[in-house]
Amino acid sequence: MTYEQGVELMLDALKGIHGRFKQLYGQAAMRLDENTYLFTGSNRVLAETSESDLVLCDVNTGGLGEILRSCTDIDSVLFGMTQDMVAVSDRDEPLDVTLEDLAQLTGAKLKVSVDAEPANIISALEDTTVCLIKGIGGIAAGSNIRKAVAGIQIVEKACEAEIHGKLLGGTVPIEAELAERYRKDFETDYVNRNEEKSVPFVGFEEEVFNLRVQLIETGKELAKQDLIYGSWGNLSVRIGDDEMLITPSSMDYFDIKPEDIVRLNINTLVYGDQRVPSSETSMHAAIYREIPDCGAVIHTHSNGLAVFAACEAGFSTGNQEIKEVIGEMLVTEKAEAGTPELAACVCETMKKTHNAIIPHHGAVFTGPSLEVTLRIAEAAEIMARNILKFDTGVPQDDELAE
């Protein structure tokens, strides 16, 4: 790619690290060609990187350049640190993985490089794309800059769960065998879905076309609000009694086009010659079958709610007005992601409330429309972060973790 294209791509991706509660400092490198890479320079708030900060480097120079030179299957490397990441990384043993999205990247354990020497980081990244650096922070690599950004944010989220989860009694590791299965499935199946650059565009009636566009815009808004990262998370909207539109699997929300949205039958799950739909399609369809007045479903992977998911905990509030909007954030029974069993567990919980926390996974929200459901998801995430006191570490007296 050209220098100008690289600058635009890199700055756009780094702006996605919003830091609504905590700023992520660090450095990033992105390969332009076999000889050069773009570098953000000295440690800074990554989201505030400007074009004037970027340096064009020879791949034979710098620590991040050495990583890019040695790992030819990656195009981007991102080092990041927050107070939580530094605290969690100051360890000699790997970190037990408690969140499914991290398990997909690294299995049951998040490795720790003994220091920031490129050779040791390369060794730690041998069979994964993310790791911690002892006492310093974390690092993520990817085949493009957006994947590296998503990777470091997932590591950040896992570290926040370790720190703030202490208020809830501590995190619970994912069973090692299940975590390794998540990684294997991710590497051999998930990342290979929807690889075609485009699918045929066919005419849509105006109402359905507008819903496709609304799904795309809502997905982007979820990303901007830090409720989803990369291709993690999914959303859908009902069409009539028997159909729904749902986001495709393994596609970044800023790359999805109207023709990529999948239309399918909520009873048969048949979708024909279209993109592969979200891996949580069975959960969305089951919710629509069980809740006839549900018009939209949003599944998030956000930081505050992830702490509760990692701790297998729910929460409520004494504020009745907020409670009427959000409902009780109850925890579902545990089941493997993407399975009919998980769909059944979610639906069972939805009989008591209109939202739920999925252990080690994230949260799911229902509502009459995408707009309303998005607002509920935003409110629940803010409430979760306030309970956990992301700013001070002290929970409110009138907010209870259950």
ZIRA-V42061 format. One record per residue. N is the residue number from 1. RES is the residue in one small letter. PHI is phi in degrees with one decimal (999 if undefined). PSI is psi in whole degrees, 0 to 359 (* if undefined). Layout:
BEGIN
n:res:phi:psi
N:RES:PHI:PSI
N:RES:PHI:PSI
END
This chain:
BEGIN
n:res:phi:psi
1:m:999:159
2:t:-76.3:164
3:y:-57.8:314
4:e:-62.2:317
5:q:-63.3:318
6:g:-63.6:317
7:v:-60.7:313
8:e:-61.7:315
9:l:-64.1:315
10:m:-66.7:313
11:l:-64.2:321
12:d:-63.5:318
13:a:-67.9:317
14:l:-67.6:331
15:k:-65.1:342
16:g:-73.4:352
17:i:-90.5:87
18:h:-77.6:327
19:g:58.7:48
20:r:-60.7:329
21:f:-117.1:330
22:k:-140.5:130
23:q:-79.8:137
24:l:-99.4:116
25:y:-95.2:157
26:g:157.3:204
27:q:-139.5:154
28:a:-139.7:148
29:a:-134.8:138
30:m:-135.9:126
31:r:-67.8:131
32:l:-94.0:316
33:d:-153.8:191
34:e:-69.4:347
35:n:-113.3:340
36:t:-133.9:158
37:y:-146.0:155
38:l:-89.5:139
39:f:-133.1:139
40:t:-82.9:355
41:g:85.1:205
42:s:-63.3:163
43:n:-54.1:134
44:r:-154.2:171
45:v:-67.0:112
46:l:-60.5:322
47:a:-67.4:343
48:e:-97.9:9
49:t:-61.3:135
50:s:-117.7:170
51:e:-60.4:325
52:s:-67.4:341
53:d:-80.2:337
54:l:-75.0:141
55:v:-122.8:135
56:l:-89.1:121
57:c:-120.7:152
58:d:-76.4:137
59:v:-63.0:344
60:n:-86.1:6
61:t:-120.9:152
62:g:80.4:155
63:g:-65.0:316
64:l:-67.7:327
65:g:-62.7:322
66:e:-63.9:322
67:i:-65.1:314
68:l:-62.2:321
69:r:-66.9:324
70:s:-84.0:331
71:c:-109.7:84
72:t:-70.8:348
73:d:-88.2:0
74:i:-117.5:150
75:d:-116.0:348
76:s:-142.7:144
77:v:-134.5:136
78:l:-134.8:122
79:f:-98.6:134
80:g:-139.3:153
81:m:-151.5:136
82:t:-128.6:173
83:q:-58.8:319
84:d:-65.8:318
85:m:-64.8:319
86:v:-63.0:315
87:a:-62.7:315
88:v:-71.5:328
89:s:-73.9:345
90:d:-80.1:72
91:r:-149.3:160
92:d:-99.6:336
93:e:-103.7:154
94:p:-58.7:155
95:l:-89.3:130
96:d:-63.6:132
97:v:-83.4:132
98:t:-119.0:355
99:l:-124.0:139
100:e:-63.5:320
101:d:-64.2:324
102:l:-69.9:321
103:a:-59.1:324
104:q:-62.4:330
105:l:-87.4:329
106:t:-139.2:0
107:g:79.5:211
108:a:-77.5:340
109:k:-130.6:139
110:l:-98.3:113
111:k:-71.2:160
112:v:-123.6:119
113:s:-73.3:137
114:v:-65.8:335
115:d:-160.9:188
116:a:-93.2:11
117:e:-62.4:130
118:p:-51.5:319
119:a:-61.0:321
120:n:-73.5:324
121:i:-66.9:317
122:i:-59.4:319
123:s:-64.2:318
124:a:-67.2:332
125:l:-91.0:10
126:e:-56.3:319
127:d:-126.0:28
128:t:-154.0:176
129:t:-115.3:0
130:v:-140.5:151
131:c:-161.7:168
132:l:-95.7:158
133:i:-118.8:121
134:k:-50.5:121
135:g:69.6:9
136:i:-123.2:316
137:g:155.0:221
138:g:-141.1:168
139:i:-141.3:145
140:a:-135.9:142
141:a:-123.1:157
142:g:-160.8:163
143:s:-73.0:349
144:n:-152.3:169
145:i:-66.6:326
146:r:-65.0:321
147:k:-67.8:323
148:a:-65.3:319
149:v:-61.4:314
150:a:-61.7:320
151:g:-62.5:315
152:i:-69.0:328
153:q:-69.6:327
154:i:-69.4:321
155:v:-63.3:316
156:e:-57.5:315
157:k:-62.0:319
158:a:-64.5:322
159:c:-68.5:321
160:e:-61.8:322
161:a:-62.7:321
162:e:-65.4:317
163:i:-74.1:307
164:h:-79.9:341
165:g:-66.3:343
166:k:-61.7:331
167:l:-69.0:342
168:l:-109.2:10
169:g:99.7:1
170:g:102.2:156
171:t:-78.4:161
172:v:-118.7:121
173:p:-65.3:149
174:i:-73.0:140
175:e:-52.0:131
176:a:-56.3:316
177:e:-63.2:320
178:l:-67.5:318
179:a:-61.6:319
180:e:-68.1:327
181:r:-68.1:322
182:y:-59.1:316
183:r:-65.8:316
184:k:-61.6:314
185:d:-63.7:322
186:f:-64.2:315
187:e:-73.1:325
188:t:-97.5:340
189:d:-125.0:299
190:y:-54.5:310
191:v:-69.6:346
192:n:-96.3:0
193:r:-77.8:148
194:n:52.5:43
195:e:-77.5:341
196:e:-58.2:138
197:k:-64.6:330
198:s:-154.7:162
199:v:-123.3:157
200:p:-59.2:138
201:f:-92.9:124
202:v:-117.6:156
203:g:-63.6:138
204:f:-119.1:144
205:e:-61.1:152
206:e:-56.9:317
207:e:-61.7:315
208:v:-68.7:320
209:f:-60.3:318
210:n:-63.9:324
211:l:-67.0:322
212:r:-60.4:314
213:v:-63.2:320
214:q:-64.0:321
215:l:-60.8:316
216:i:-63.3:313
217:e:-66.2:323
218:t:-66.9:321
219:g:-59.9:317
220:k:-63.4:320
221:e:-65.6:322
222:l:-59.6:318
223:a:-66.4:319
224:k:-66.1:332
225:q:-91.3:8
226:d:60.0:33
227:l:-93.6:342
228:i:-141.5:161
229:y:-133.6:138
230:g:56.5:238
231:s:-104.0:6
232:w:-79.5:144
233:g:93.8:161
234:n:-160.0:162
235:l:-151.7:156
236:s:-149.5:166
237:v:-141.5:143
238:r:-78.6:145
239:i:-122.8:111
240:g:62.7:208
241:d:-88.1:333
242:d:-123.4:1
243:e:-131.8:162
244:m:-146.5:160
245:l:-107.6:136
246:i:-140.6:153
247:t:-69.6:151
248:p:-75.1:161
249:s:-79.8:143
250:s:60.8:33
251:m:-124.3:132
252:d:-62.7:139
253:y:-66.5:341
254:f:-89.6:358
255:d:-107.7:349
256:i:-72.9:137
257:k:-114.4:164
258:p:-52.4:321
259:e:-72.8:348
260:d:-81.4:339
261:i:-66.5:137
262:v:-101.7:131
263:r:-103.7:129
264:l:-150.0:166
265:n:-84.1:129
266:i:-74.9:348
267:n:-93.3:317
268:t:-99.1:341
269:l:62.8:16
270:v:-76.3:134
271:y:-132.7:353
272:g:67.9:213
273:d:-87.2:77
274:q:-138.7:184
275:r:-58.8:157
276:v:-72.7:125
277:p:-74.7:171
278:s:-47.9:146
279:s:-66.5:346
280:e:-100.7:25
281:t:-57.6:319
282:s:-63.3:327
283:m:-68.4:314
284:h:-59.4:312
285:a:-62.0:319
286:a:-63.4:321
287:i:-62.3:316
288:y:-64.5:324
289:r:-69.3:321
290:e:-83.5:334
291:i:-122.6:89
292:p:-58.9:331
293:d:-91.1:6
294:c:-76.5:128
295:g:-107.0:344
296:a:-155.6:151
297:v:-133.2:134
298:i:-128.8:128
299:h:-113.9:118
300:t:-109.5:163
301:h:-130.4:45
302:s:-82.3:160
303:n:-64.5:309
304:g:-63.1:311
305:l:-66.3:333
306:a:-64.9:328
307:v:-61.4:314
308:f:-64.3:320
309:a:-63.2:318
310:a:-67.5:333
311:c:-97.4:0
312:e:55.8:46
313:a:-127.0:152
314:g:-114.8:186
315:f:-157.5:165
316:s:-144.7:184
317:t:-144.7:152
318:g:-83.1:352
319:n:-81.3:109
320:q:-65.4:323
321:e:-64.1:316
322:i:-66.7:321
323:k:-63.0:324
324:e:-66.9:329
325:v:-79.3:310
326:i:-85.3:323
327:g:82.2:187
328:e:-81.9:128
329:m:-89.2:84
330:l:-87.6:156
331:v:-97.6:132
332:t:-75.9:165
333:e:-65.5:155
334:k:-78.0:138
335:a:-158.1:156
336:e:-68.3:139
337:a:-58.7:142
338:g:78.1:9
339:t:-106.1:159
340:p:-60.2:331
341:e:-64.0:318
342:l:-65.8:319
343:a:-57.3:318
344:a:-66.5:320
345:c:-63.8:318
346:v:-64.3:315
347:c:-63.6:324
348:e:-64.1:318
349:t:-67.2:323
350:m:-65.7:346
351:k:-68.9:340
352:k:-104.5:339
353:t:-158.0:174
354:h:-105.7:11
355:n:-142.5:164
356:a:-157.2:153
357:i:-102.9:129
358:i:-98.3:119
359:p:-52.7:132
360:h:63.9:14
361:h:-128.6:295
362:g:166.7:214
363:a:-136.9:157
364:v:-131.8:138
365:f:-128.4:146
366:t:-127.4:155
367:g:-170.5:178
368:p:-74.2:339
369:s:-152.8:165
370:l:-62.2:318
371:e:-60.8:312
372:v:-66.1:317
373:t:-63.7:321
374:l:-60.7:316
375:r:-64.2:323
376:i:-64.5:316
377:a:-62.1:318
378:e:-62.1:315
379:a:-63.9:319
380:a:-65.7:321
381:e:-66.3:316
382:i:-62.3:318
383:m:-63.7:318
384:a:-61.3:315
385:r:-66.0:324
386:n:-67.7:319
387:i:-59.3:317
388:l:-81.8:353
389:k:51.9:65
390:f:-58.9:337
391:d:-92.1:326
392:t:-123.0:340
393:g:85.1:6
394:v:-114.4:121
395:p:-72.4:154
396:q:-70.4:147
397:d:-64.7:327
398:d:-95.0:14
399:e:-120.6:127
400:l:-113.9:134
401:a:-91.4:131
402:e:-111.2:*
END
